[in-house]
């Protein structure tokens, strides 16, 4: 049975035809499914997983990957205990491709990635939920989610990763909401930004969550107390030098479950680099099952 690949033609749309042809030319030949609108990838993935495909591959950026993840997980959630789950594969063709970096896949080399995918080298990793939305690599509440919200596809197409920096400059000029991160049995932690990691990488190849593991049953969370230069200085020092220490500027915690609320009723939330349609308190918790993935 050919391996199904769900391709988002809008990913790098100026090269869409060439990318599609390159994917169709892979060996062994995949079964290509093209999306036509937002949400298509999740619907297609759920159908393929329900039909019994043991592996479904997302071809695109982290947004396409997360859509395919939703469909696979909805199908897996209906399976009985002991029944084999559908695995997720990734052909990284988007702007950031953070999850593929975490999986140590060979960059944007489609042929090398396909070789890893078709070889069947699989492993299980932790799977997480924000309310009822699945995510596998990262999440954010506050500043970075607002940046994602305000970075259009046209900007990403024109400027690539720099588009997020341009949006960040505009967002940083405003007063941010206050977030409250609540963990059972502990006093709430207050801040302006919560960065959430299931793996080490966040927003690129840099190991922001240096102590994180996607198989330890814990989420790593960095909470910015404010949005000044000292917060970013402590983030860079912790990431690049000697780890995170107790500080009046940052909190670095690990938790199995926590709730994020805001003084403004709601704040933007991003999951795996894409804006999530979540309102009210957001509960981050472990999914009832783990996820099988192809890794390098």
GUDOKOL-109389 format. One record per residue: y negated, z, x negated of N, C-alpha, C, O in turn. Coordinates in steps of 0.001 Angstrom, whole numbers, padded with zeros to 6 digits, always signed. Example, Ala and Ser with C-alpha at 12.3 -4.5 7.8 and 13.67 -1.06 7.14 Angstrom:
BEGIN
+005690+007800-013190+004500+007800-012300+003300+007800-013200+003319+008465-014236+002250+007080-012850+001060+007140-013670-000030+007870-012900-001138+008039-013409
// end
This chain:
BEGIN
+001197+000000-000856+000000+000000+000000-001250+000000-000893-001382+000874-001751-002170-000963-000712-003390-000997-001540-004218+000263-001357-004224+000868-000285-004920+000652-002423-005803+001817-002345-007086+001418-001631-007739+000462-002048-007473+002132-000551-008713+001770+000155-009951+002248-000599-010000+003375-001091-010939+001376-000680-012222+001687-001305-013320+001464-000273-013430+000383+000306-014126+002489-000048-015261+002384+000884-016510+002143+000058-016914+002988-000741-017112+000989+000258-018266+000559-000543-019527+000570+000291-019568+000021+001392-020553+001201-000245-021878+001171+000371-022665+000032-000260-023156+000183-001378-022804-001115+000425-023496-002258-000188-024950-001977-000518-025544-002684-001331-025540-000946+000104-026940-000622-000172-027104+000037-001525-028207+000063-002070-026026+000571-002077-026121+001183-003400-026459+000095-004418-025678-000829-004646-027663+000230-005035-028151-000820-005951-028068-002184-005258-027417-003104-005751-028722-002295-004136-028550-003441-003255-028850-004788-003914-028313-005806-003478-029684-004824-004941-029963-006097-005602-028729-006643-006318-028651-007837-006607-027775-005773-006599-026558-006208-007270-025334-006061-006361-024196-006059-006830-025589-005938-005047-024505-005636-004116-023393-006669-004158-022216-006312-004196-023754-007942-004153-022726-008985-004125-021876-008959-005393-020655-009105-005329-022523-008772-006543-021785-008732-007806-020867-007510-007870-019743-007592-008367-021358-006374-007361-020533-005167-007351-019317-005332-006451-018204-004941-006802-019552-005911-005297-018435-006120-004374-017382-007029-005002-016182-006774-004897-017845-008086-005653-016906-009005-006288-016157-008318-007427-014960-008538-007610-016867-007481-008196-016226-006767-009302-015148-005828-008782-014086-005704-009392-015410-005173-007668-014424-004255-007087-013228-005024-006541-012084-004607-006722-013487-006137-005878-012385-006935-005328-011519-007544-006436-010361-007891-006204-012086-007671-007639-011352-008270-008757-010522-007260-009545-009814-007640-010477-010600-005973-009183-009855-004947-009907-008351-005126-009723-007889-005717-008746-007614-004606-010676-006151-004675-010600-005571-003271-010815-005904-002595-011788-004696-002841-009891-004233-003513-008678-005361-003666-007659-006257-002826-007585-005310-004728-006887-006390-005071-005958-006550-003994-004891-005571-003606-004254-007785-003503-004689-008018-002500-003653-008195-003143-002281-008329-004360-002153-008190-002305-001280-008504-002719+000098-009941-002282+000355-010191-001089+000523-010898-003217+000391-012327-002894+000439-012809-002773+001886-012553-003640+002721-013509-001678+002154-014126-001456+003464-015625-001295+003250-016048-000392+002528-016439-002158+003866-017891-002122+003694-018553-001300+004799-018190-001422+005969-019524-000463+004428-020301+000261+005431-021484-000598+005871-021958-001455+005124-021947-000358+007081-023087-001118+007607-024236-000223+008049-025336-000710+008308-023990+001093+008140-025026+002017+008610-024702+003422+008124-023555+003703+007775-025696+004313+008094-025427+005703+007730-024362+006307+008647-024390+006099+009859-023436+007044+008071-022363+007646+008848-021097+006819+008891-020029+007337+009215-021201+005533+008567-020032+004647+008585-018936+005115+007636-017755+005094+007981-019337+005539+006437-018347+005907+005427-017482+007066+005906-016279+007087+005645-018082+008035+006607-017317+009168+007117-016326+008724+008181-015178+009168+008192-016767+007853+009072-015894+007363+010144-014721+006580+009571-013575+006780+009976-015011+005687+008626-013959+004874+008011-012980+005762+007251-011765+005585+007348-013517+006723+006491-012655+007606+005704-011746+008442+006597-010567+008622+006295-012292+008948+007686-011473+009751+008600-010347+008918+009196-009218+009390+009323-010655+007690+009557-009620+006810+010117-008532+006516+009095-007345+006576+009413-008934+006198+007868-007959+005881+006828-007069+007084+006501-005858+006950+006327-007696+008262+006421-006926+009462+006132-005963+009774+007281-004821+010170+007049-006425+009597+008506-005582+009855+009675-004409+008887+009733-003324+009240+010195-004634+007662+009262-003562+006660+009246-002510+006956+008181-001456+006321+008162-002785+007912+007297-001781+008319+006328-002027+007888+004902-001143+008047+004060-003202+007343+004594-003499+006986+003208-003577+008257+002368-004260+009211+002742-002884+008271+001242-002861+009454+000386-004109+009565-000480-004384+010629-001035-004863+008481-000602-006067+008455-001431-007084+007533-000794-006749+006427-000369-008342+007992-000727-009463+007163-000265-010548+007256-001327-010883+008352-001777-011101+006113-001731-012069+006049-002821-013464+005740-002287-013638+004834-001470-014459+006500-002753-015858+006263-002415-016506+005463-003542-016495+005901-004692-017067+004299-003229-017772+003474-004210-019255+003480-003864-019674+002872-002879-020046+004171-004681-021476+004306-004416-021997+005509-005165-021461+005875-006211-023043+006130-004637-023598+007323-005254-023021+008585-004647-022033+008548-003913-023668+009725-004975-023185+010999-004461-023290+011068-002942-022495+011758-002302-024264+010360-002350-024392+010349-000894-023202+009688-000229-022672+010206+000754-022778+008551-000753-021591+007878-000230-020360+008752-000436-019511+008863+000448-020273+009375-001619-019146+010267-001885-019074+011375-000852-017996+011675-000340-020233+012001-000531-020206+013119+000405-019868+012659+001812-019214+013391+002555-020303+011451+002199-019918+010917+003509-018410+010719+003588-017781+011107+004573-017832+010121+002558-016383+009922+002527-015676+011277+002550-014641+011434+003198-016240+012248+001841-015678+013597+001832-015599+014170+003246-014591+014771+003617-016669+013984+004042-016658+014517+005415-015484+013951+006207-014769+014686+006888-015295+012640+006108-014214+012007+006866-012845+012472+006420-011990+012784+007248-012631+012521+005109-011334+012969+004578-011053+014400+005017-009945+014717+005450-012064+015268+004905-011853+016684+005228-011632+016904+006718-010862+017785+007100-012286+016126+007560-012037+016272+008999-010585+015932+009321-009957+016583+010156-010058+014904+008648-008650+014542+008854-007725+015604+008260-006737+015990+008883-008049+016074+007053-007214+017093+006407-007189+018400+007197-006174+019097+007219-008309+018733+007847-008394+019981+008605-007432+019993+009791-007037+021060+010261-007055+018811+010273-006135+018733+011410-004665+018783+010991-003777+018847+011841-004408+018755+009681-003028+018709+009224-002379+020095+009271-003048+021118+009132-001079+020097+009469-000321+021345+009551-000107+021915+008156-000139+021174+007174+000113+023229+008056+000390+023847+006747+001561+023166+006048+002613+022945+006648+001366+022839+004780+002412+022181+004011+002368+020671+004080+003015+020001+003274+001614+020110+005034+001503+018649+005150+000556+018122+004070-000479+018730+003799+000910+016995+003459+000134+016450+002341-001252+016012+002781-001413+015349+003806-002252+016394+001991-003633+016036+002271-004010+014728+001582-003412+014345+000576-005018+014048+002142-005584+012850+001519-006498+013266+000378-007295+014193+000525-006389+012591-000752-007209+012882-001931-008453+012003-001956-008513+010970-001289-009447+012429-002738-010709+011702-002901-010799+011102-004295-010552+011783-005291-011154+009816-004362-011457+009153-005624-012900+008676-005612-013475+008479-004542-013494+008488-006790-014905+008101-006883-015086+006970-007882-014649+007060-009029-015742+005896-007428-016249+004848-008320-017767+005031-008366-018442+004660-007406-018326+005583-009435-019748+005949-009468-020670+004749-009642-020714+004131-010706-021407+004429-008577-022304+003270-008609-023730+003619-008203-024564+002725-008059-024026+004908-008016-025324+005304-007489-026327+005686-008549-026179+005342-009722-027375+006418-008113-028482+006777-008994-028114+007902-009951-028433+007831-011138-027442+008945-009448-027182+010134-010258-025695+010321-010599-025355+010541-011761-024816+010235-009606-023358+010332-009836-022956+011646-010513-022185+011642-011473-023481+012771-010009-023221+014068-010635-021744+014444-010537-021173+014979-011487-021127+014164-009386-019732+014570-009210-018817+013843-010182-017863+014435-010687-019085+012572-010454-018242+011835-011399-018395+012379-012810-017442+012351-013589-019594+012879-013155-019797+013522-014458-018937+014777-014546-018296+015032-015565-018930+015561-013463-018125+016781-013434-016642+016480-013603-015918+017233-014254-016194+015374-013013-014781+015003-013090-014426+014304-014399-013269+013952-014631-015439+014105-015258-015243+013454-016563-014699+012044-016419-013862+011603-017206-015184+011345-015404-014835+009943-015241-015691+009104-016190-016782+009529-016568-015217+007929-016578-015905+007132-017614-017157+006413-017104-017192+005185-017030-018166+007183-016760-019465+006626-016415-019417+005570-015336-018736+005724-014322-020140+004506-015563-020211+003429-014582-019325+002255-014986-019564+001117-014583-018319+002541-015772-017335+001526-016160-016307+001429-015036-015373+002227-014964-016492+000435-014157-015649+000331-012969-014188+000139-013340-013307+000731-012716-013926-000669-014334-012540-000958-014721-011858+000295-015243-010719+000579-014875-012549+001055-016106-011969+002279-016652-011767+003329-015563-010753+004027-015550-012729+003441-014651-012590+004384-013541-011405+004003-012658-010637+004863-012225-011270+002720-012400-010171+002263-011542-008828+002528-012203-007844+002829-011526-008787+002419-013505-007547+002717-014220-007166+004184-014029-005999+004510-013814-008178+005072-014113-007917+006501-013906-007483+006770-012471-006572+007562-012229-008141+006107-011522-007819+006310-010110-006418+005820-009788-005646+006524-009137-006087+004623-010237-004795+004031-009892-003634+004658-010650-002474+004443-010296-003939+005443-011706-002868+006103-012450-002352+007345-011737-001288+007866-012070-003127+007822-010739-002661+008955-009959-002815+010304-010622-002100+011240-010264-003734+010443-011591-003977+011730-012256-004809+012618-011315-006033+012496-011269-004161+013487-010588-004848+014286-009581-004829+015765-009925-003952+016255-010636-005846+016468-009386-005848+017927-009465-006607+018482-008263-007376+017768-007619-006386+019745-007971-007046+020377-006837-008255+021173-007302-008213+021833-008340-009337+021106-006521-010539+021877-006818-010989+022607-005555-010515+022329-004453-011910+023541-005742-012448+024282-004608-013290+023368-003725-013998+022483-004204-013192+023609-002441-013975+022882-001442-014796+023902-000666-014303+024977-000326-016058+023560-000388-016982+024509+000237-017598+023946+001510-017568+022741+001758-018157+024852+002310-018826+024465+003547-020185+025154+003626-020332+026313+003238-021177+024420+004135-022459+024991+004522-022528+024817+006031-022689+023701+006526-022408+025915+006759-022126+025851+008198-020878+024999+008405-019803+025397+007957-020972+023856+009059-019764+023042+009285-019732+021784+008422-018910+020896+008650-020621+021703+007436-020711+020518+006578-020008+020803+005249-020290+021809+004599-019100+019921+004849-018371+020095+003598-019218+019643+002405-020018+018715+002515-019028+020318+001256-019598+019812+000013-018691+020234-001130-017911+021177-001004-018804+019515-002261-017834+019720-003328-018462+019974-004695-017792+020498-005585-019733+019614-004883-020341+019731-006211-021530+020677-006244-021573+021588-007071-022492+020474-005355-023729+021234-005456-024436+021332-004117-024152+020575-003189-025349+022265-004035-026206+022422-002871-027536+022986-003300-027683+023472-004421-028497+022923-002417-029798+023483-002732-030575+023767-001465-030481+023024-000488-031346+024849-001483-032210+025197-000364-033606+025425-000917-033785+026134-001907-034598+024815-000269-035974+024986-000725-036478+023783-001476-036388+022654-000995-037019+024027-002677-037728+022997-003446-036919+021730-003645-037382+020643-003301-035703+021850-004202-034986+020627-004559-034573+019856-003316-034538+018626-003337-034257+020569-002220-033929+019875-000977-035154+019147-000420-035036+018056+000138-036337+019764-000579-037563+019097-000134-037817+017843-000967-038298+016834-000449-037490+017909-002266-037641+016737-003123-036711+015611-002662-037118+014453-002577-035468+015967-002367-034517+014970-001852-035036+014369-000554-034951+013160-000339-035576+015230+000311-036083+014781+001613-037200+013764+001456-037306+012821+002240-038042+013959+000430-039222+013113+000282-039029+011952-000694-039971+011209-000969-037820+011795-001216-037542+010674-002124-036840+009574-001336-035671+009707-000972-037552+008505-001081-037017+007430-000252-036058+006542-001042-036044+006554-002273-035259+005774-000306-034358+004819-000946-035156+003795-001766-034732+003388-002847-036318+003386-001234-037140+002414-001948-037595+002969-003302-037622+002247-004299-037955+004277-003328-038346+004903-004597-037175+004932-005578-037334+004596-006752-035998+005334-005093-034825+005401-005969-034474+004025-006512-034090+003883-007673-034608+003022-005670-034318+001648-006089-035294+001191-007175-034906+000494-008113-036566+001590-007041-037602+001118-007965-037639+001928-009258-037792+001362-010340-037497+003275-009149-037718+004140-010303-036461+004836-010821-036494+005436-011895-035351+004767-010076-034133+005445-010504-034331+006958-010496-035015+007475-009613-033742+007694-011472-033881+009156-011510-035325+009638-011583-035618+010753-011151-036245+008816-012125-037649+009205-012215-038267+009425-010832-039252+010153-010705-037701+008806-009801-038234+008948-008449-038234+010406-008002-039128+010833-007272-037216+011184-008444-037156+012597-008069-038266+013395-008748-038790+014349-008173-038621+013005-009967-039708+013676-010685-041035+013430-009971-041854+014340-009842-041242+012205-009510-042472+011861-008791-042592+012696-007522-043663+013224-007223-041492+012818-006771-041508+013631-005550-041742+015097-005876-042444+015796-005145-041145+015570-006990-041281+016982-007370-042740+017351-007609-043174+018438-007226-043501+016455-008239-044912+016724-008514-045658+016972-007206-046473+017890-007123-045386+016158-006182-046042+016326-004890-045616+017624-004205-046453+018332-003644-044324+017939-004246-043810+019133-003577-044345+020401-004222-044656+021365-003524-044457+020413-005545-044898+021608-006266-046354+021975-005977-046788+023076-006315-047102+021079-005365-048502+021358-005047-048649+022173-003765-049759+022570-003408-047523+022431-003059-047590+023160-001792-047003+024557-001929-046241+024838-002855-047369+025428-000993-046802+026773-000963-045396+026718-000379-045223+026249+000746-044388+027183-001110-043016+027077-000630-042675+028192+000348-043347+029223+000353-041647+028013+001177-041164+029101+002028-040462+030165+001184-040028+029896+000064-040357+031363+001729-039598+032429+001070-038181+032438+001607-037965+032491+002818-037218+032386+000699-035812+032400+001076-035247+033803+000917-035663+034558+000038-034289+034142+001780-033563+035395+001657-032081+035064+001542-031497+034458+002440-031485+035468+000431-030057+035207+000193-029324+036526+000412-029540+037505-000302-028445+036527+001424-027795+037768+001845-026299+037709+001554-025599+036799+001998-025824+038704+000795-024409+038867+000484-023973+040209+001050-024654+041215+000847-022856+040239+001750-022391+041480+002363-022334+042614+001354-021796+042472+000256-022908+043748+001758-022852+044931+000919-023923+045018-000137-023949+045979-000907-024824+044026-000198-025874+044026-001209-027237+043825-000564-027337+043276+000533-028281+044268-001245-029642+044047-000761-029971+042562-000845-029532+041895-001782-030740+042020+000118-031093+040604+000067-031852+040247-001206-032648+041041-001706-031602+039059-001721-032336+038534-002862-033370+037544-002340-033037+036646-001566-034615+037703-002756-035698+036852-002270-036102+035853-003338-036083+036159-004530-036469+034653-002902-036901+033631-003845-037484+032441-003132-037621+032442-001909-037825+031428-003895-038395+030194-003344-037413+029031-003403-037562+028051-002672-036405+029135-004276-035426+028066-004463-034052+028694-004682-033922+029691-005393-033036+028107-004071-031658+028499-004372-030897+027251-004793-030739+026317-004007-030426+027236-006040-029594+026148-006549-028149+026632-006540-027851+027712-007051-027254+025841-005964-025888+026280-005708-024925+025306-006364-025013+024099-006139-023999+025823-007180-023095+024947-007912-021636+025330-007768-021267+026499-007879-020810+024320-007517-019357+024496-007573-018841+024096-008949-017754+024504-009357-019627+023297-009659-019308+022889-011024-020490+023167-011929-021473+023774-011504-020402+022731-013162-021446+023025-014142-022681+022157-013976-023778+022580-014340-022530+020943-013433-023618+019966-013460-024421+019946-012162-023894+020151-011068-025728+019688-012331-026644+019675-011190-027760+018677-011483-028585+018903-012368-027782+017588-010747-028870+016629-010893-028776+015731-012108-029727+015004-012399-027664+015753-012831-027525+014917-014013-026474+015469-014952-025633+016267-014539-026507+015056-016211-025471+015446-017168-025645+016835-017770-024850+017241-018618-026683+017580-017343-026967+018868-017970-026194+019993-017273-026170+020048-016044-025564+020889-018037-024764+021975-017452-025648+023125-016970-025734+024162-017628-026299+022943-015832-027194+023970-015294-026429+025262-015017-026922+026350-015316-025227+025150-014446-024406+026328-014155-023372+026481-015266-022216+026091-015107-023789+027040-016367-022945+027035-017567-021683+027874-017399-020709+027653-018119-021669+028833-016468-020496+029681-016274-019628+029219-015104-018644+029881-014774-019969+028113-014480-019298+027705-013248-017962+027027-013526-017749+026424-014578-017076+027146-012550-015794+026439-012558-015498+026023-011131-015707+026799-010198-015009+024793-010952-014700+024356-009596-013281+024719-009166-012732+024134-008232-012697+025694-009862-011368+026161-009466-011250+027684-009488-010140+028218-009504-012403+028399-009490-012358+029864-009570-012616+030554-008237-012638+031783-008174-012814+029773-007161-013050+030367-005854-014420+030999-005692-014626+031798-004779-015369+030652-006570-016711+031231-006521-017760+030125-006590-017558+029100-007241-018882+030349-005910-020063+029516-006083-021025+030215-007030-021194+031432-006965-021651+029446-007906-022689+029970-008791-024040+029658-008169-024271+028539-007710-024937+030644-008151-026225+030486-007481-027341+030936-008421-027301+032035-008973-028332+030070-008591-029541+030416-009343-030686+030513-008345-030958+029571-007601-031356+031665-008337-032452+031902-007398-033749+032029-008184-033885+032900-009043-034702+031147-007879-036030+031215-008494-036863+032206-007687-036976+032081-006467-037449+033195-008372-038323+034140-007658-039630+033454-007237-040169+033733-006166-040122+032568-008081-041348+031827-007779-041189+030389-008228-040068+029904-008381-042293+029708-008438-042237+028313-008894-043172+028087-010076-043766+027016-010206-043303+029099-010940-044160+028959-012109-043409+028433-013316-042202+028196-013267-044141+028257-014390-043543+027730-015610-042496+028648-016208-041561+028171-016850-042629+029975-016013-041673+030913-016594-040284+030752-015974-039273+030914-016658-040238+030432-014675-038939+030210-014036-038215+029046-014687-037022+029131-014981-038937+027963-014911-038320+026788-015515-037974+027036-016985-036982+026508-017488-038791+027838-017671-038501+028191-019057-037206+028997-019144-036369+028735-020008-037039+029970-018259-035820+030775-018246-034614+029922-017869-033517+030129-018389-034818+028958-016960-033727+028061-016585-033275+027247-017793-032078+027143-018058-034219+026672-018522-033884+025854-019685-033244+026691-020789-032280+026256-021419-033775+027880-021024-033197+028733-022062-031767+029128-021712-030872+029072-022555-031561+029529-020458-030219+029924-020035-029230+028777-020079-028062+028956-020423-029716+027597-019726-028850+026423-019678-028484+025943-021081-027339+025569-021336-029463+025955-021992-029266+025324-023292-028944+026292-024424-028365+025887-025432-029312+027575-024275-029174+028484-025415-028152+029591-025186-026984+029448-025550-028589+030693-024586-027743+031885-024597-027343+032388-023220-026994+033560-023080-027384+031544-022205-026953+031969-020876-028052+032694-020124-029145+032906-020650-027753+033074-018882-028747+033707-018018-028640+035223-018108-027545+035785-018087-029802+035880-018209-029855+037330-018308-030702+037880-017163-031429+037134-016507-030603+039188-016928-031426+039828-015911-032897+039532-016201-033366+039719-017323-033609+039074-015190-034976+038613-015406-035784+038817-014131-035241+038802-013026-037098+039008-014302-037967+039102-013131-038258+037723-012547-038901+037616-011503-037789+036673-013209-038082+035316-012759-036899+034618-012091-037089+033801-011190-035670+034937-012532-034471+034274-012008-033383+035294-011703-033287+036337-012350-032568+034973-010707-031295+035669-010484-030181+034645-010641-030283+033526-010138-029113+035029-011342-027924+034176-011459-026763+035015-010942-026416+036038-011532-026163+034577-009833-025077+035337-009226-023887+034421-008966-024019+033198-008952-022732+035029-008763-021547+034325-008295-021098+035000-007010-021079+036228-006923-020736+034201-006011-020383+034761-004707-019378+033861-004006-019348+032650-004219-018561+034477-003169-017599+033728-002347-018213+033304-001024-017805+032303-000435-019191+034063-000560-019844+033745+000713-021219+034391+000740-021390+035517+000273-022200+033680+001288-023542+034231+001435-024293+033434+002494-023889+032331+002862-025393+034009+002980-026205+033376+004023-027630+033229+003518-028180+034139+002897-028222+032068+003792-029608+031815+003392-030464+031666+004643-030168+030854+005519-031531+032462+004715-032513+032338+005788-033893+032167+005154-034057+032346+003947-034876+031821+005973-036224+031598+005459-037260+032170+006403-037010+032295+007602-038422+032518+005873-039486+033090+006691-040138+032052+007600-040972+032400+008436-039769+030786+007448-040344+029732+008296-039353+029224+009345-039556+028162+009933-038292+029981+009574-037321+029578+010585-036230+028696+010031-035051+028891+010326-036623+027719+009224-035642+026865+008558-036276+026224+007331-037496+026094+007236-035430+025831+006406-035864+025150+005187-034913+023985+004943-033762+024033+005378-035369+022937+004255-034469+021808+004000-033293+022229+003127-033429+023075+002244-032133+021623+003390-030907+021898+002648-030343+020578+002155-030246+019619+002921-029970+020518+000886-029286+019331+000383-027904+019731-000105-027711+020814-000659-026949+018837+000110-025566+019059-000300-025086+017815-001030-025171+016709-000496-024589+017986-002233-024147+016864-003064-025238+015813-003215-024960+014615-003274-026494+016282-003279-027616+015385-003545-028171+014664-002346-029064+013831-002498-027668+014956-001139-028147+014311+000059-028623+015355+001065-028035+016431+001178-029696+015029+001798-030233+015942+002795-029200+016176+003887-028584+015231+004381-029012+017437+004263-028050+017789+005310-028802+018229+006562-029797+018947+006476-028327+017799+007709-028971+018134+008984-028488+019508+009449-027670+019614+010364-029009+020562+008801-028631+021930+009133-029873+022692+009569-030945+022521+008989-029734+023529+010583-030862+024310+011072-030474+025786+011140-029295+026138+011196-031506+026641+011134-031266+028071+011244-030609+028637+010006-030626+028000+008953-030022+029836+010111-029327+030428+008956-028207+029519+008476-027477+028947+009285-028070+029385+007160-027011+028544+006588-026010+029453+005882-026358+030186+004956-024757+029389+006340-023697+030201+005760-022904+029330+004781-022324+028316+005171-022884+029730+003520-022106+029045+002492-020798+029814+002321-020807+031019+002069-019668+029106+002460-018373+029776+002384-017299+028797+001933-017500+027583+001957-016165+029333+001526-015039+028512+001089-014417+027832+002298-014279+028442+003358-014038+026558+002138-013324+025843+003198-011916+026424+003337-011439+027086+002416-011244+026192+004461-009898+026747+004667-008827+026119+003781-007694+026600+003755-009164+025054+003054-008210+024375+002181-008952+023844+000966-010183+023811+000950-008205+023427-000057-008813+022880-001266-008785+021355-001181-008214+020785-000252-009412+020702-002165-009530+019250-002168-008787+018680-003376-008937+019166-004497-007996+017656-003136-007329+016939-004207-008220+015783-004644-008696+015014-003808-008452+015653-005967-009348+014621-006500-008688+013926-007689-007737+014433-008285-009221+012759-008009-008847+012052-009233-009839+012435-010320-011046+012293-010124-009363+012912-011453-010239+013327-012548-009891+012576-013816-008772+012089-013976-010864+012485-014721-010656+011797-015973-009959+012663-017007-009713+012212-018126
// end
